[in-house]
Amino acid sequence: MTSHTPPPQERGRRRRATLLTAAVELLTQGGFAAVTHRAVAHRAHLPLAATTYYFTSRDQLLAEAFAQLVQTELTTLHTWITDHGLTALADQIATADRHRQLGLWELYVHAGRDPVLQQIARRWTDGCVHLIAQTLAHPPDHPRVRLLYTTVSALWLEQLVEQRPVHETRTLLTIAIENASPPT
């Protein structure tokens, strides 16, 4: 093996990551139906056989793409909340990549019919609840935390689907945060 040829394990990890990235891109651009082995291979510029080698089924491919999307969104939310606070979340909701958000929420709803996706959806919910709990200095199981998360989710979905004015979302979110915050 020459110094320019990566070891087979590294090459395999890169190919798998490339396929997964392609699946996430397709999911965010075209939704659930856009993610097929053929489309993923084409997007990744890899042979069709690579998708079935690294992912035994479309369900596995979707689940891993959803898991990657959830992790990316949780990291983005954590950074946003840390840098700007909960109240500014309305701006994040309004300015986030709409296609990526539609893909995330589409799989979230689809998780109601798929137990594997349901576990990933729960990671999303638990991660968001944990971020809110941290910010409010409440334990994650505090009812105010869960209620605020539910409110944020509903506003987020409403903003995404109906594209309401950001000031409406910001006003409602501010009221919800005030009601969820510990008394001063």
Secondary structure as the mmCIF struct_conf table of DSSP 4:
data_model
#
loop_
_struct_conf.conf_type_id
_struct_conf.id
_struct_conf.beg_label_comp_id
_struct_conf.beg_label_asym_id
_struct_conf.beg_label_seq_id
_struct_conf.end_label_comp_id
_struct_conf.end_label_asym_id
_struct_conf.end_label_seq_id
TURN_TY1_P TURN_TY1_P1 SER A 3 HIS A 4
BEND BEND1 THR A 5 THR A 5
HELX_LH_PP_P HELX_LH_PP_P1 PRO A 6 PRO A 7
HELX_RH_AL_P HELX_RH_AL_P1 PRO A 8 GLY A 30
HELX_RH_3T_P HELX_RH_3T_P1 PHE A 32 ALA A 34
HELX_RH_AL_P HELX_RH_AL_P2 HIS A 37 ALA A 44
TURN_TY1_P TURN_TY1_P2 HIS A 45 HIS A 45
BEND BEND2 LEU A 46 LEU A 46
HELX_RH_AL_P HELX_RH_AL_P3 LEU A 48 TYR A 54
BEND BEND3 THR A 56 SER A 57
HELX_RH_AL_P HELX_RH_AL_P4 ARG A 58 HIS A 84
BEND BEND4 LEU A 86 LEU A 86
TURN_TY1_P TURN_TY1_P3 THR A 87 ALA A 88
HELX_RH_AL_P HELX_RH_AL_P5 LEU A 89 THR A 95
BEND BEND5 ALA A 96 ALA A 96
HELX_RH_AL_P HELX_RH_AL_P6 ARG A 98 HIS A 110
HELX_RH_3T_P HELX_RH_3T_P2 ALA A 111 ARG A 113
HELX_RH_AL_P HELX_RH_AL_P7 PRO A 115 LEU A 136
TURN_TY1_P TURN_TY1_P4 ALA A 137 ALA A 137
TURN_TY1_P TURN_TY1_P5 PRO A 140 ASP A 141
HELX_RH_AL_P HELX_RH_AL_P8 PRO A 143 GLU A 162
HELX_RH_AL_P HELX_RH_AL_P9 VAL A 166 ALA A 180
BEND BEND6 SER A 181 SER A 181
HELX_LH_PP_P HELX_LH_PP_P2 PRO A 182 PRO A 183
#
